[in-house]
Amino acid sequence: MSIDSLRRSARATVSGLPGGFWWLWLSTLVNRTGAFVLTFLSLYLTQELGHSAWFAGLVVALHGLGGVAGSPLGGMLTDRWGRRPTMVTMHLAAATCAALLSVVTHAWGVALVVLLMGVAMQAVRPSINATIADLVPAHEVRRAYALNYWALNLGFAIAAIGGGAAIVFGYRTLFLVDAAATALCALIVFLRLPETRPEAKVDQATGETLAEEKVSVLTVLRDAPFRTLVLLNLLVCLVFTAPWIGLPLTMAGEGLEPSAYGAVIAVNGVVIVGFQLLVNKVTDKRSPVMLLTVSSLLFAVGTGATALAGSSVAFAATVVVWTIGEMVHVPTNAAATARLAPEHARGRYQGVMGMSWAVAGFVAPILAGWVVDGPGPDVLWIACAVIGAVAAIGYQTRLRSALCEAETEEAPAPAAGAEAPSPKVEAAAAETEAPTGKVEAAAAPAAEAVRSS
């Protein structure tokens, strides 16, 4: 394949989406580029404040616990209050928490701020995902989620590199930069992103506004296909989260230095930033059931093979395998959630799905540490392989019929039962000018560099 064809392929991957999406994409990139708190929190707690590693782990777990509460809260506010005000408010709340960490030094004060930050950061995710589903045509939703996930990881990679270089200025300075970046993200949303929440339906005969069906977390969980999707995603999330605790412990047990783990886990970010656009192209228009099944198997194989690794190169190879699974799974799962959710309850559905990520982020580190200290790391990786395989079987046997409809609705050709965007969403897309030149100039060179290498 020539360089010109690779360039055209890269441009096709990032073209054709509405302007509002690209402003949201830009806000995600800005937000994650300044995401220093979570990256350096454990080092700050142990090296700067002198706390134990156990306390640092507890504080990080509290961030995940905050997300368990924040995700359904954000989903409810997204549907009731609106996408835009929820995003702006929660971004500003997260910015305030980041700024407070630069001045709060008491142990439990820090823990409380991190807990609240977890609530705010997770509460914003349902509004982002619902906005993408509102703005983007159904057959392009998975690609849009993949591009937004790419922006998130690109920003995270920049933050990790920039934060490492700027750490000479002190952790508190980094936290203030994080607060400024998050506030700038809120400003972009406030100034450039219109509200996309669908208008209430009106009775054509009487002109009266129809009352929408009340939707709660319990209502969402009564949706059997979606409940199955959430439970299977929870299994995948447990497998995905385990390496972040189990891998460094396993590598240490093999006699490898901490610097070796840093290099190995960096492969995750490098692969995502370098190859997400290529993966998008390869998986475009594929069956969601097939993609979720394959991604679960990649998680199973990648984590299971960790039990056989004994060198940095071998560990890095396992990371590559489950990272590809991550790149396939995350946008596909988000798109499946959007397709199963009723239009008026997209925020709540995304909020419940977000809970599965937050629960895994809280539970998996604790379980992984316990298994490594007890039965041993090999048991952890075998268990991850089994759980991933179970999830793959579940997608094939339990969700094929439910997601078949989603697959049909994602077809680009208009159909009689296809969902049409609401007038409000169409107006929002029309009145928002896309920063096309800037965004494509930022995205295309990275893709071209990867594809021409």
URCOR-V304177 format. One record per residue. N is the residue number from 0. RES is the residue in one letter. PHI is phi in whole degrees, -180 to 180 (999 if undefined). PSI is psi in whole degrees, -180 to 180 (NA if undefined). BURIAL is b if it has 9 or more other ideal C-beta (glycine too) atoms within 8 Angstrom, else e. Layout:
<<N & RES & PHI & PSI & BURIAL> <N & RES & PHI & PSI & BURIAL>>
//
This chain:
<<0 & M & 999 & 132 & e> <1 & S & -78 & 166 & e> <2 & I & -64 & -38 & e> <3 & D & -62 & -41 & e> <4 & S & -68 & -35 & e> <5 & L & -66 & -39 & b> <6 & R & -65 & -43 & b> <7 & R & -64 & -38 & e> <8 & S & -65 & -41 & b> <9 & A & -64 & -42 & b> <10 & R & -65 & -39 & b> <11 & A & -63 & -32 & b> <12 & T & -68 & -32 & b> <13 & V & -107 & 7 & b> <14 & S & -106 & 164 & e> <15 & G & 87 & 5 & e> <16 & L & -100 & 151 & b> <17 & P & -67 & 159 & b> <18 & G & -60 & -40 & b> <19 & G & -58 & -36 & b> <20 & F & -61 & -41 & b> <21 & W & -71 & -30 & b> <22 & W & -67 & -38 & b> <23 & L & -65 & -42 & b> <24 & W & -58 & -45 & b> <25 & L & -64 & -40 & b> <26 & S & -64 & -38 & b> <27 & T & -63 & -44 & b> <28 & L & -62 & -45 & b> <29 & V & -62 & -45 & b> <30 & N & -61 & -48 & b> <31 & R & -75 & -25 & b> <32 & T & -64 & -29 & b> <33 & G & -102 & 17 & b> <34 & A & -81 & 81 & b> <35 & F & -99 & -23 & b> <36 & V & -62 & -56 & b> <37 & L & -67 & -32 & e> <38 & T & -65 & -39 & b> <39 & F & -117 & 10 & b> <40 & L & -63 & -46 & b> <41 & S & -64 & -38 & b> <42 & L & -67 & -40 & b> <43 & Y & -62 & -44 & b> <44 & L & -67 & -38 & b> <45 & T & -86 & -44 & b> <46 & Q & -87 & -40 & e> <47 & E & -85 & -48 & e> <48 & L & -95 & -10 & b> <49 & G & 77 & 22 & e> <50 & H & -82 & 165 & e> <51 & S & -76 & 162 & e> <52 & A & -64 & -33 & e> <53 & W & -62 & -44 & e> <54 & F & -67 & -39 & b> <55 & A & -62 & -42 & b> <56 & G & -63 & -39 & b> <57 & L & -62 & -44 & b> <58 & V & -64 & -43 & b> <59 & V & -63 & -39 & b> <60 & A & -64 & -35 & b> <61 & L & -64 & -34 & b> <62 & H & -61 & -43 & b> <63 & G & -66 & -38 & b> <64 & L & -64 & -39 & b> <65 & G & -61 & -35 & b> <66 & G & -65 & -32 & b> <67 & V & -61 & -38 & b> <68 & A & -83 & -35 & b> <69 & G & -70 & -33 & b> <70 & S & -65 & -51 & b> <71 & P & -67 & -31 & b> <72 & L & -62 & -47 & b> <73 & G & -64 & -37 & b> <74 & G & -63 & -42 & b> <75 & M & -65 & -46 & b> <76 & L & -65 & -36 & b> <77 & T & -60 & -43 & b> <78 & D & -80 & -34 & b> <79 & R & -89 & -45 & e> <80 & W & -91 & -37 & e> <81 & G & 126 & 156 & b> <82 & R & -68 & -51 & b> <83 & R & -63 & -51 & b> <84 & P & -63 & -33 & b> <85 & T & -66 & -46 & b> <86 & M & -61 & -49 & b> <87 & V & -62 & -47 & b> <88 & T & -63 & -46 & b> <89 & M & -72 & -34 & b> <90 & H & -63 & -43 & b> <91 & L & -66 & -36 & b> <92 & A & -65 & -43 & b> <93 & A & -65 & -38 & b> <94 & A & -63 & -41 & b> <95 & T & -63 & -42 & b> <96 & C & -64 & -41 & b> <97 & A & -62 & -41 & b> <98 & A & -66 & -39 & b> <99 & L & -64 & -33 & b> <100 & L & -65 & -19 & b> <101 & S & -79 & -13 & b> <102 & V & -122 & -25 & e> <103 & V & -82 & 126 & b> <104 & T & -121 & -16 & e> <105 & H & -64 & 138 & e> <106 & A & -54 & -54 & e> <107 & W & -78 & -20 & e> <108 & G & -66 & -44 & b> <109 & V & -62 & -43 & b> <110 & A & -61 & -42 & b> <111 & L & -65 & -44 & e> <112 & V & -63 & -42 & b> <113 & V & -66 & -39 & b> <114 & L & -60 & -48 & b> <115 & L & -66 & -34 & b> <116 & M & -66 & -38 & b> <117 & G & -63 & -39 & b> <118 & V & -61 & -49 & b> <119 & A & -67 & -44 & b> <120 & M & -67 & -37 & b> <121 & Q & -79 & -29 & b> <122 & A & -68 & -23 & b> <123 & V & -80 & -21 & b> <124 & R & -65 & -42 & b> <125 & P & -60 & -36 & b> <126 & S & -69 & -37 & b> <127 & I & -65 & -49 & b> <128 & N & -65 & -38 & b> <129 & A & -68 & -38 & b> <130 & T & -63 & -42 & b> <131 & I & -61 & -44 & b> <132 & A & -65 & -33 & b> <133 & D & -70 & -42 & b> <134 & L & -83 & -36 & b> <135 & V & -97 & 138 & b> <136 & P & -56 & 149 & e> <137 & A & -56 & -39 & b> <138 & H & -76 & -6 & e> <139 & E & -112 & 2 & b> <140 & V & -62 & -44 & b> <141 & R & -62 & -40 & b> <142 & R & -64 & -39 & b> <143 & A & -65 & -43 & b> <144 & Y & -63 & -39 & b> <145 & A & -65 & -41 & b> <146 & L & -67 & -38 & b> <147 & N & -67 & -37 & b> <148 & Y & -67 & -35 & b> <149 & W & -64 & -44 & b> <150 & A & -61 & -40 & b> <151 & L & -61 & -46 & b> <152 & N & -75 & -33 & b> <153 & L & -63 & -44 & b> <154 & G & -64 & -39 & b> <155 & F & -64 & -40 & b> <156 & A & -64 & -42 & b> <157 & I & -63 & -40 & b> <158 & A & -64 & -42 & b> <159 & A & -64 & -43 & b> <160 & I & -71 & -49 & e> <161 & G & -65 & -39 & b> <162 & G & -66 & -39 & b> <163 & G & -63 & -38 & e> <164 & A & -76 & -33 & e> <165 & A & -92 & 3 & b> <166 & I & -66 & -14 & b> <167 & V & -63 & -22 & e> <168 & F & -82 & -9 & e> <169 & G & 104 & 151 & e> <170 & Y & -63 & -39 & b> <171 & R & -63 & -35 & b> <172 & T & -65 & -41 & b> <173 & L & -62 & -39 & b> <174 & F & -66 & -37 & b> <175 & L & -67 & -37 & b> <176 & V & -64 & -40 & b> <177 & D & -59 & -46 & b> <178 & A & -61 & -42 & b> <179 & A & -66 & -41 & b> <180 & A & -65 & -41 & b> <181 & T & -68 & -38 & b> <182 & A & -65 & -38 & b> <183 & L & -64 & -38 & b> <184 & C & -59 & -46 & b> <185 & A & -62 & -37 & b> <186 & L & -67 & -41 & e> <187 & I & -61 & -45 & b> <188 & V & -62 & -43 & b> <189 & F & -65 & -41 & b> <190 & L & -86 & -33 & e> <191 & R & -116 & -20 & e> <192 & L & -102 & 119 & b> <193 & P & -78 & 164 & b> <194 & E & -71 & 135 & b> <195 & T & -119 & 4 & b> <196 & R & -59 & 129 & b> <197 & P & -60 & 143 & b> <198 & E & -67 & 151 & e> <199 & A & -63 & 144 & e> <200 & K & -74 & 146 & e> <201 & V & -118 & 136 & b> <202 & D & -68 & 119 & b> <203 & Q & -65 & -28 & e> <204 & A & -78 & -46 & e> <205 & T & -101 & -19 & e> <206 & G & 80 & 4 & e> <207 & E & -86 & 147 & e> <208 & T & -73 & 129 & e> <209 & L & -80 & 138 & e> <210 & A & -73 & 130 & e> <211 & E & -81 & 150 & e> <212 & E & -63 & 131 & e> <213 & K & -71 & 131 & e> <214 & V & -124 & 125 & b> <215 & S & -119 & 179 & e> <216 & V & -60 & -40 & b> <217 & L & -65 & -37 & e> <218 & T & -62 & -44 & b> <219 & V & -62 & -42 & b> <220 & L & -71 & -15 & b> <221 & R & -78 & -12 & e> <222 & D & -75 & 101 & b> <223 & A & -58 & -49 & e> <224 & P & -61 & -41 & b> <225 & F & -70 & -39 & b> <226 & R & -59 & -41 & b> <227 & T & -64 & -42 & b> <228 & L & -61 & -42 & b> <229 & V & -65 & -45 & b> <230 & L & -65 & -40 & b> <231 & L & -68 & -38 & b> <232 & N & -64 & -36 & b> <233 & L & -61 & -42 & b> <234 & L & -61 & -46 & b> <235 & V & -63 & -41 & b> <236 & C & -63 & -38 & b> <237 & L & -62 & -42 & b> <238 & V & -67 & -41 & b> <239 & F & -67 & -36 & b> <240 & T & -80 & -28 & b> <241 & A & -56 & -42 & b> <242 & P & -62 & -25 & b> <243 & W & -69 & -19 & e> <244 & I & -110 & -46 & b> <245 & G & -71 & -33 & b> <246 & L & -65 & -49 & b> <247 & P & -62 & -36 & b> <248 & L & -68 & -40 & b> <249 & T & -65 & -44 & b> <250 & M & -66 & -37 & b> <251 & A & -64 & -38 & b> <252 & G & -66 & -23 & e> <253 & E & -87 & 4 & b> <254 & G & 85 & 13 & e> <255 & L & -87 & 149 & b> <256 & E & -75 & 157 & e> <257 & P & -57 & -33 & e> <258 & S & -63 & -31 & e> <259 & A & -66 & -40 & b> <260 & Y & -63 & -42 & b> <261 & G & -57 & -43 & e> <262 & A & -68 & -39 & b> <263 & V & -68 & -46 & b> <264 & I & -72 & -23 & b> <265 & A & -64 & -23 & b> <266 & V & -58 & -35 & b> <267 & N & -57 & -52 & b> <268 & G & -67 & -39 & b> <269 & V & -63 & -45 & b> <270 & V & -65 & -43 & b> <271 & I & -65 & -49 & b> <272 & V & -63 & -41 & b> <273 & G & -78 & -31 & e> <274 & F & -124 & 3 & b> <275 & Q & -60 & -42 & b> <276 & L & -64 & -38 & b> <277 & L & -66 & -43 & b> <278 & V & -62 & -40 & b> <279 & N & -57 & -44 & b> <280 & K & -65 & -43 & b> <281 & V & -67 & -39 & e> <282 & T & -91 & -4 & b> <283 & D & -59 & 134 & e> <284 & K & 71 & 7 & e> <285 & R & -79 & 160 & e> <286 & S & -64 & 131 & e> <287 & P & -61 & -35 & b> <288 & V & -63 & -44 & b> <289 & M & -64 & -42 & e> <290 & L & -66 & -42 & b> <291 & L & -67 & -37 & b> <292 & T & -66 & -48 & b> <293 & V & -63 & -42 & b> <294 & S & -64 & -39 & b> <295 & S & -64 & -40 & b> <296 & L & -67 & -36 & b> <297 & L & -65 & -40 & b> <298 & F & -62 & -43 & b> <299 & A & -63 & -48 & b> <300 & V & -67 & -45 & b> <301 & G & -63 & -47 & b> <302 & T & -74 & -39 & b> <303 & G & -62 & -37 & b> <304 & A & -68 & -16 & b> <305 & T & -60 & -31 & b> <306 & A & -65 & -22 & b> <307 & L & -96 & -11 & e> <308 & A & -77 & 149 & b> <309 & G & -143 & -3 & e> <310 & S & -131 & 166 & e> <311 & S & -61 & -40 & b> <312 & V & -64 & -43 & e> <313 & A & -66 & -43 & b> <314 & F & -63 & -41 & b> <315 & A & -62 & -37 & b> <316 & A & -63 & -40 & b> <317 & T & -66 & -37 & b> <318 & V & -64 & -40 & b> <319 & V & -59 & -43 & b> <320 & V & -64 & -52 & b> <321 & W & -76 & -19 & b> <322 & T & -69 & -39 & b> <323 & I & -61 & -41 & b> <324 & G & -59 & -40 & b> <325 & E & -62 & -45 & b> <326 & M & -65 & -31 & b> <327 & V & -81 & -42 & b> <328 & H & -72 & -47 & b> <329 & V & -59 & -54 & b> <330 & P & -68 & -33 & b> <331 & T & -67 & -42 & b> <332 & N & -65 & -41 & b> <333 & A & -64 & -41 & b> <334 & A & -67 & -39 & b> <335 & A & -64 & -39 & b> <336 & T & -62 & -45 & b> <337 & A & -63 & -37 & b> <338 & R & -75 & -32 & b> <339 & L & -80 & -18 & b> <340 & A & -84 & 136 & b> <341 & P & -62 & 149 & e> <342 & E & -55 & -42 & e> <343 & H & -79 & -5 & b> <344 & A & -125 & 23 & b> <345 & R & -61 & -39 & b> <346 & G & -63 & -45 & b> <347 & R & -66 & -40 & b> <348 & Y & -64 & -45 & b> <349 & Q & -65 & -33 & b> <350 & G & -66 & -43 & b> <351 & V & -66 & -41 & b> <352 & M & -62 & -40 & b> <353 & G & -62 & -30 & b> <354 & M & -61 & -35 & b> <355 & S & -65 & -38 & b> <356 & W & -67 & -43 & b> <357 & A & -67 & -42 & b> <358 & V & -61 & -44 & b> <359 & A & -63 & -39 & b> <360 & G & -65 & -24 & b> <361 & F & -91 & -41 & b> <362 & V & -83 & -45 & b> <363 & A & -58 & -45 & b> <364 & P & -60 & -39 & b> <365 & I & -67 & -47 & b> <366 & L & -65 & -42 & b> <367 & A & -62 & -44 & b> <368 & G & -63 & -40 & b> <369 & W & -66 & -43 & e> <370 & V & -67 & -43 & b> <371 & V & -62 & -43 & b> <372 & D & -71 & -28 & e> <373 & G & -98 & -96 & e> <374 & P & -61 & -28 & e> <375 & G & 118 & 160 & e> <376 & P & -63 & -34 & b> <377 & D & -61 & -38 & e> <378 & V & -64 & -39 & b> <379 & L & -60 & -48 & b> <380 & W & -72 & -34 & b> <381 & I & -65 & -41 & b> <382 & A & -63 & -40 & b> <383 & C & -63 & -41 & b> <384 & A & -63 & -42 & b> <385 & V & -66 & -45 & b> <386 & I & -63 & -42 & b> <387 & G & -62 & -41 & b> <388 & A & -67 & -39 & b> <389 & V & -61 & -42 & b> <390 & A & -62 & -42 & b> <391 & A & -60 & -44 & b> <392 & I & -63 & -39 & e> <393 & G & -62 & -43 & b> <394 & Y & -61 & -40 & b> <395 & Q & -71 & -38 & b> <396 & T & -98 & -25 & e> <397 & R & -108 & -19 & e> <398 & L & -123 & 2 & b> <399 & R & -60 & -48 & b> <400 & S & -69 & -40 & e> <401 & A & -67 & -42 & b> <402 & L & -84 & -11 & b> <403 & C & -62 & -40 & b> <404 & E & -65 & -41 & b> <405 & A & -62 & -40 & b> <406 & E & -63 & -39 & b> <407 & T & -67 & -41 & e> <408 & E & -71 & -20 & b> <409 & E & -81 & -6 & b> <410 & A & -63 & 138 & e> <411 & P & -68 & -27 & e> <412 & A & -72 & 136 & e> <413 & P & -65 & 139 & e> <414 & A & -127 & 166 & e> <415 & A & -63 & -37 & e> <416 & G & -96 & 10 & e> <417 & A & -69 & 147 & e> <418 & E & -81 & 127 & e> <419 & A & -97 & 145 & e> <420 & P & -67 & 148 & e> <421 & S & -69 & 158 & b> <422 & P & -56 & -36 & e> <423 & K & -65 & -41 & b> <424 & V & -67 & -41 & b> <425 & E & -63 & -41 & b> <426 & A & -65 & -40 & b> <427 & A & -63 & -42 & b> <428 & A & -68 & -35 & b> <429 & A & -73 & -37 & e> <430 & E & -85 & -8 & e> <431 & T & -98 & 119 & b> <432 & E & -83 & 133 & e> <433 & A & -81 & 138 & b> <434 & P & -79 & 56 & b> <435 & T & -57 & -49 & e> <436 & G & -60 & -44 & e> <437 & K & -67 & -44 & e> <438 & V & -69 & -46 & b> <439 & E & -66 & -33 & b> <440 & A & -67 & -31 & e> <441 & A & -80 & -37 & b> <442 & A & -87 & -42 & b> <443 & A & -63 & -43 & b> <444 & P & -60 & -38 & e> <445 & A & -64 & -44 & b> <446 & A & -66 & -42 & b> <447 & E & -64 & -38 & b> <448 & A & -63 & -39 & e> <449 & V & -69 & -45 & b> <450 & R & -72 & -25 & b> <451 & S & -92 & -3 & e> <452 & S & -80 & NA & e>>
//
